[in-house]
């Protein structure tokens, strides 16, 4: 597909999407199919010969749509809202076209910096405490995760790393594995299953705190469990509070729970995946009171805020706790602005092989042709010659 056909097919796809949204009410919200329905509708092997684009598009209605649950149907009342909007769809097109992978500042500066600034904007919209914002000198900050499940896991692993660091600072002889065996985390018995799963992945015991008649965790219930576990020689280190449980939208009493966690030196993470977007409304913001005691906070912007999946936003008070838990510095990821330039004719990254410094010349783009390679190699040769001349003989 060349750019001329892309322009044509792109307009056709936008028309298809617009028609789908306008007529979605006419479709059955839940598909009338059985498991395995799709296999008989497509070839068993990858086609050897290409198909016409028109035939591929016909398969959307013939193969895909019969098995789609239409989450944006006005008759969809299951699970939770999933956001979408025409501006977000257009933004997805642009993101797909740019196609950068923002795993570090150097990988694409705009990717990192826009994320940081937008999360500060959103944090201010819900009136997060200042120490959760990156600003220009802050210690906290926000980062986009794929899901709230990921955010919970990230916070738990960061908390685990922090408590190990604290204990070993006072008791250098205690091994990581010994400490892990004593760690215990807590969550509401109404918490999402992903919280329990985070404990499994993190290799720590996750205990469920009983809730009251309103399905809310109160401070006294957690306090009793923490004290009992300390007497048993365990190390309480993490509590995941929920604001807006999946089953009933219940709210844990973080105004009581926060000071308790702070006093016990336990990391408190707030999972507001479902209800968090509502805190933008001033009348609902009091439900977030107590967030000032938390170490991390998360909600899913892709539920209510017209942003396509996946956009789960997470803030931490001390980003060093997250960076320290996951920081890896292979040579090919190092750059001059580790935590956040200049113009280059070409872009490469180095690596080390058996102790030797190596420049990786990897052809990555489909648009790269032989003349690009020759021009780039000539540039590398010139720079290498200049560098060698500057070295002492």
C-alpha positions as CSV (number, residue, x, y, z in Angstrom):
1,X,0.0,0.0,0.0
2,X,1.5,3.3,-1.1
3,X,0.6,6.8,0.2
4,X,-1.9,7.4,-2.5
5,X,-3.9,4.2,-1.7
6,X,-3.4,4.9,2.0
7,X,-5.2,8.3,1.7
8,X,-8.0,6.6,-0.2
9,X,-8.4,3.6,2.2
10,X,-8.0,5.9,5.2
11,X,-11.0,8.0,4.2
12,X,-13.0,4.8,3.6
13,X,-12.1,3.5,7.1
14,X,-13.1,6.7,8.8
15,X,-16.4,6.5,7.0
16,X,-16.8,2.9,8.2
17,X,-16.0,3.9,11.8
18,X,-18.4,6.8,11.7
19,X,-21.2,4.6,10.3
20,X,-20.5,2.0,12.9
21,X,-20.8,4.5,15.8
22,X,-23.9,6.1,14.3
23,X,-25.7,2.7,13.9
24,X,-24.3,0.8,16.9
25,X,-27.7,0.8,18.6
26,X,-29.1,-1.3,15.8
27,X,-26.5,-4.1,16.5
28,X,-27.1,-6.8,19.1
29,X,-25.1,-5.7,22.1
30,X,-23.9,-9.3,22.8
31,X,-22.8,-11.7,20.1
32,X,-24.9,-14.9,19.4
33,X,-21.9,-17.2,18.8
34,X,-20.3,-20.2,20.4
35,X,-16.7,-20.6,21.4
36,X,-14.6,-21.5,18.4
37,X,-17.0,-19.8,15.9
38,X,-14.3,-17.9,14.1
39,X,-11.9,-20.7,13.2
40,X,-14.2,-22.2,10.5
41,X,-14.6,-18.7,8.9
42,X,-11.0,-18.2,8.0
43,X,-8.3,-20.4,6.4
44,X,-6.5,-22.9,8.5
45,X,-3.1,-21.7,7.2
46,X,-1.7,-18.2,6.4
47,X,-2.7,-17.5,2.8
48,X,0.2,-18.0,0.3
49,X,-1.2,-15.4,-2.0
50,X,-2.3,-11.9,-1.0
51,X,-6.0,-11.0,-1.0
52,X,-7.6,-7.9,-2.4
53,X,-8.0,-5.1,0.2
54,X,-11.7,-5.0,-0.5
55,X,-12.0,-8.7,0.5
56,X,-10.1,-8.1,3.7
57,X,-12.5,-5.3,4.6
58,X,-15.5,-7.5,3.9
59,X,-14.2,-9.9,6.5
60,X,-14.8,-7.2,9.2
61,X,-18.6,-7.8,8.9
62,X,-18.4,-11.5,7.9
63,X,-15.9,-12.7,10.5
64,X,-15.2,-10.0,13.2
65,X,-18.5,-8.2,13.9
66,X,-20.6,-11.4,14.6
67,X,-18.3,-12.0,17.6
68,X,-18.0,-8.5,18.9
69,X,-19.4,-7.4,22.2
70,X,-20.3,-3.8,21.5
71,X,-19.0,-1.9,24.6
72,X,-20.2,1.4,23.3
73,X,-23.7,0.3,22.7
74,X,-26.4,2.2,24.6
75,X,-27.5,-1.2,25.8
76,X,-24.1,-2.2,27.3
77,X,-24.3,-2.2,31.1
78,X,-21.6,-4.7,32.0
79,X,-18.2,-4.4,33.7
80,X,-17.4,-0.7,33.5
81,X,-17.4,2.2,31.0
82,X,-14.7,2.2,28.4
83,X,-13.9,5.5,26.9
84,X,-13.7,6.5,23.3
85,X,-14.0,9.6,21.2
86,X,-13.4,10.8,17.7
87,X,-10.5,13.1,18.8
88,X,-8.9,10.1,20.6
89,X,-9.3,7.9,17.5
90,X,-7.5,10.6,15.4
91,X,-4.8,10.8,18.0
92,X,-4.3,7.0,17.8
93,X,-3.8,7.3,14.1
94,X,-1.1,9.9,14.7
95,X,0.6,7.8,17.4
96,X,0.6,4.8,15.0
97,X,2.1,6.9,12.3
98,X,4.9,8.3,14.5
99,X,5.4,4.9,16.0
100,X,8.0,5.8,18.6
101,X,8.8,3.6,21.5
102,X,9.2,5.8,24.5
103,X,11.1,3.6,26.9
104,X,13.5,6.5,27.8
105,X,13.9,10.2,27.2
106,X,16.4,9.7,24.5
107,X,14.2,7.2,22.7
108,X,11.8,10.1,22.0
109,X,12.0,13.2,24.1
110,X,8.6,14.5,23.3
111,X,7.0,11.2,24.3
112,X,8.5,11.4,27.8
113,X,8.0,15.1,28.3
114,X,4.4,15.2,27.1
115,X,3.5,12.4,29.4
116,X,5.1,14.1,32.4
117,X,3.3,17.4,31.7
118,X,0.0,15.9,30.9
119,X,0.0,13.9,34.1
120,X,0.8,17.1,36.0
121,X,-2.2,18.7,34.3
122,X,-4.5,15.8,35.2
123,X,-3.1,15.7,38.8
124,X,-4.0,19.4,39.2
125,X,-7.5,18.8,37.8
126,X,-8.2,16.3,40.6
127,X,-6.3,18.5,43.1
128,X,-3.7,16.0,44.0
129,X,-1.2,17.2,46.6
130,X,1.8,19.1,45.2
131,X,4.2,16.4,46.1
132,X,2.6,14.0,43.6
133,X,3.4,16.3,40.7
134,X,6.7,16.4,38.8
135,X,6.7,20.1,38.0
136,X,10.2,21.1,37.3
137,X,11.8,20.2,40.6
138,X,9.4,17.9,42.3
139,X,10.3,14.4,43.6
140,X,7.0,12.9,42.6
141,X,5.3,12.6,39.2
142,X,2.9,10.6,37.1
143,X,3.3,7.9,34.5
144,X,0.9,6.1,32.2
145,X,0.4,2.4,32.8
146,X,-1.6,0.0,30.6
147,X,-4.0,-1.0,33.3
148,X,-4.7,-0.5,37.0
149,X,-3.5,-4.1,37.4
150,X,-0.1,-3.0,36.2
151,X,-0.1,0.1,38.5
152,X,-0.9,-2.1,41.5
153,X,1.9,-4.5,40.7
154,X,4.4,-1.6,40.1
155,X,3.5,-0.1,43.5
156,X,3.8,-3.4,45.3
157,X,7.2,-4.2,43.7
158,X,8.4,-0.7,44.5
159,X,7.2,-1.1,48.1
160,X,8.9,-4.4,48.4
161,X,12.2,-3.0,47.1
162,X,11.9,-0.1,49.6
163,X,11.3,-2.2,52.6
164,X,14.2,-4.5,51.7
165,X,16.5,-1.5,51.4
166,X,15.4,-0.1,54.7
167,X,15.8,-3.4,56.6
168,X,19.2,-4.2,55.0
169,X,20.5,-0.7,55.9
170,X,20.0,-1.6,59.6
171,X,20.7,-5.3,59.3
172,X,23.2,-5.9,56.4
173,X,23.4,-9.6,57.2
174,X,19.7,-10.2,56.4
175,X,19.3,-11.7,52.9
176,X,16.6,-10.6,50.4
177,X,15.1,-14.1,50.4
178,X,14.8,-14.2,54.2
179,X,13.0,-10.8,54.2
180,X,10.7,-11.8,51.3
181,X,9.5,-14.8,53.3
182,X,8.3,-12.5,56.1
183,X,6.6,-9.8,54.1
184,X,2.9,-9.4,54.2
185,X,0.6,-7.1,52.2
186,X,-3.0,-6.2,52.7
187,X,-6.1,-5.2,50.7
188,X,-9.8,-5.0,51.1
189,X,-11.8,-8.2,50.8
190,X,-13.7,-6.3,48.1
191,X,-10.5,-5.4,46.1
192,X,-10.2,-6.3,42.5
193,X,-8.7,-9.7,41.8
194,X,-5.6,-8.1,40.3
195,X,-4.5,-7.0,43.7
196,X,-4.3,-10.6,44.9
197,X,-2.6,-11.4,41.7
198,X,0.0,-8.7,42.3
199,X,0.9,-10.5,45.5
200,X,1.3,-13.8,43.7
201,X,3.6,-12.2,41.1
202,X,5.5,-10.3,43.7
203,X,6.0,-13.4,45.8
204,X,4.5,-12.0,49.0
205,X,1.5,-12.9,51.1
206,X,-1.5,-10.8,50.4
207,X,-4.1,-10.8,53.2
208,X,-7.7,-9.6,52.8
209,X,-9.0,-7.1,55.4
210,X,-12.7,-7.6,56.3
211,X,-15.0,-4.7,55.4
212,X,-18.0,-3.2,57.3
213,X,-21.6,-3.2,56.3
214,X,-20.9,-0.6,53.6
215,X,-18.1,-2.8,52.1
216,X,-15.5,-0.4,53.3
217,X,-12.2,-1.1,55.2
218,X,-11.9,0.9,58.4
219,X,-8.7,1.7,60.2
220,X,-9.4,-0.5,63.2
221,X,-9.7,-3.7,61.1
222,X,-6.4,-3.1,59.4
223,X,-4.7,-2.1,62.7
224,X,-5.7,-5.4,64.3
225,X,-4.3,-7.5,61.5
226,X,-1.0,-5.5,61.3
227,X,-0.5,-5.8,65.1
228,X,-1.2,-9.5,65.1
229,X,1.2,-10.2,62.2
230,X,4.0,-8.1,63.8
231,X,3.6,-10.3,66.9
232,X,4.0,-13.3,64.7
233,X,7.3,-12.0,63.4
234,X,6.0,-11.0,60.0
235,X,6.8,-7.7,58.3
236,X,3.7,-5.7,57.2
237,X,4.9,-3.4,54.3
238,X,2.0,-2.6,51.9
239,X,-1.7,-1.8,51.9
240,X,-3.8,-1.3,48.8
241,X,-6.8,0.9,49.5
242,X,-9.7,0.9,47.0
243,X,-11.8,4.0,46.1
244,X,-14.7,2.6,44.1
245,X,-14.7,-1.2,44.3
246,X,-15.7,-3.3,41.3
247,X,-18.7,-4.9,42.9
248,X,-20.3,-1.9,44.7
249,X,-18.2,1.2,44.2
250,X,-17.4,1.1,47.9
251,X,-14.7,3.5,49.4
252,X,-12.2,2.5,51.9
253,X,-11.7,5.0,54.8
254,X,-8.3,6.3,53.7
255,X,-8.5,9.2,56.2
256,X,-8.2,6.6,59.0
257,X,-6.0,4.1,57.0
258,X,-3.5,6.6,55.7
259,X,-2.0,7.7,59.1
260,X,-2.0,4.1,60.3
261,X,0.1,3.1,57.2
262,X,2.4,6.1,57.7
263,X,3.0,5.3,61.3
264,X,3.7,1.6,60.5
265,X,6.0,2.6,57.6
266,X,3.8,0.7,55.2
267,X,3.4,1.8,51.6
268,X,-0.3,2.8,50.9
269,X,-1.4,2.5,47.3
270,X,-4.8,3.8,46.3
271,X,-6.6,1.9,43.5
272,X,-9.3,4.2,42.2
273,X,-9.4,2.6,38.8
274,X,-13.2,2.7,38.5
275,X,-14.2,5.9,40.3
276,X,-11.1,8.1,40.0
277,X,-12.2,10.2,37.1
278,X,-15.1,11.5,39.1
279,X,-12.7,13.4,41.4
280,X,-12.4,16.1,38.7
281,X,-15.9,17.2,39.8
282,X,-15.6,19.5,42.8
283,X,-18.6,17.9,44.4
284,X,-16.9,14.4,44.4
285,X,-13.4,15.6,45.3
286,X,-14.0,15.2,49.1
287,X,-14.1,11.4,48.4
288,X,-10.4,11.6,47.7
289,X,-9.5,13.3,51.0
290,X,-6.8,11.3,52.7
291,X,-4.8,10.9,49.4
292,X,-2.1,13.0,51.1
293,X,-1.1,10.0,53.2
294,X,-0.7,7.7,50.2
295,X,2.6,6.8,48.5
296,X,0.9,6.1,45.1
297,X,-2.4,6.7,43.4
298,X,-4.0,5.4,40.3
299,X,-7.1,5.6,38.2
300,X,-8.2,4.6,34.7
301,X,-8.6,7.6,32.4
302,X,-9.7,5.2,29.7
303,X,-13.0,4.6,31.6
304,X,-14.6,8.0,31.8
305,X,-12.3,10.6,30.2
306,X,-12.9,10.0,26.5
307,X,-9.4,8.5,26.1
308,X,-9.1,5.2,24.2
309,X,-7.7,2.1,26.0
310,X,-5.1,1.9,27.4
311,X,-4.4,4.9,29.6
312,X,-4.2,4.0,33.3
313,X,-2.6,7.0,35.1
314,X,-0.4,6.5,38.2
315,X,1.3,9.0,40.5
316,X,3.9,8.5,43.1
317,X,5.2,10.8,45.8
318,X,8.8,9.7,45.4
319,X,9.6,8.6,41.9
320,X,13.0,7.5,43.1
321,X,11.2,4.5,44.7
322,X,9.8,3.4,41.4
323,X,13.0,4.2,39.4
324,X,15.1,2.4,42.1
325,X,13.0,-0.7,42.0
326,X,13.2,-1.2,38.2
327,X,16.3,0.7,37.1
328,X,18.5,-1.2,34.6
329,X,21.3,0.6,32.8
330,X,22.5,-1.5,29.8
331,X,24.8,0.7,27.7
332,X,22.4,0.9,24.8
333,X,19.8,2.7,27.0
334,X,22.2,5.2,28.6
335,X,22.1,8.8,27.5
336,X,22.9,12.3,28.8
337,X,19.4,13.0,30.2
338,X,18.6,9.8,32.2
339,X,15.6,11.2,34.1
340,X,14.0,13.7,32.0
341,X,19.9,17.4,22.7
342,X,21.1,18.0,20.0
343,X,20.6,17.6,16.3
344,X,22.0,14.3,14.8
345,X,22.3,13.3,11.2
346,X,21.8,9.7,12.1
347,X,20.8,8.0,15.3
348,X,22.5,4.9,16.8
349,X,23.0,3.4,20.2
350,X,26.0,1.6,21.6
351,X,26.4,-1.7,23.4
352,X,29.1,-3.9,25.0
353,X,30.1,-7.3,23.8
354,X,32.7,-9.2,25.9
355,X,33.9,-6.0,27.4
356,X,34.3,-4.2,24.0
357,X,32.5,-1.0,23.0
358,X,30.4,-1.6,19.9
359,X,28.3,0.7,17.8
360,X,25.1,-1.1,16.6
361,X,24.1,-0.3,13.1
362,X,20.6,-1.7,12.8
363,X,18.5,-1.1,9.7
364,X,15.1,-0.4,11.3
365,X,12.8,1.5,9.0
366,X,11.0,0.1,5.9
367,X,11.9,3.3,4.1
368,X,15.7,2.7,4.4
369,X,17.3,2.2,1.0
370,X,20.9,1.4,0.0
371,X,21.8,5.1,-0.6
372,X,20.7,5.8,3.0
373,X,23.0,3.1,4.3
374,X,25.9,4.3,2.2
375,X,25.4,8.0,3.3
376,X,25.1,7.0,7.0
377,X,28.2,4.7,6.8
378,X,30.2,7.5,5.3
379,X,29.1,9.8,8.1
380,X,30.1,7.2,10.7
381,X,33.5,6.8,8.9
382,X,34.1,10.5,9.0
383,X,33.3,10.8,12.7
384,X,35.4,7.8,13.5
385,X,38.4,9.2,11.6
386,X,38.1,12.6,13.4
387,X,37.9,10.8,16.8
388,X,40.9,8.6,16.1
389,X,42.9,11.7,15.1
390,X,42.1,13.3,18.4
391,X,43.3,10.4,20.4
392,X,46.9,10.5,21.8
393,X,49.3,8.3,19.8
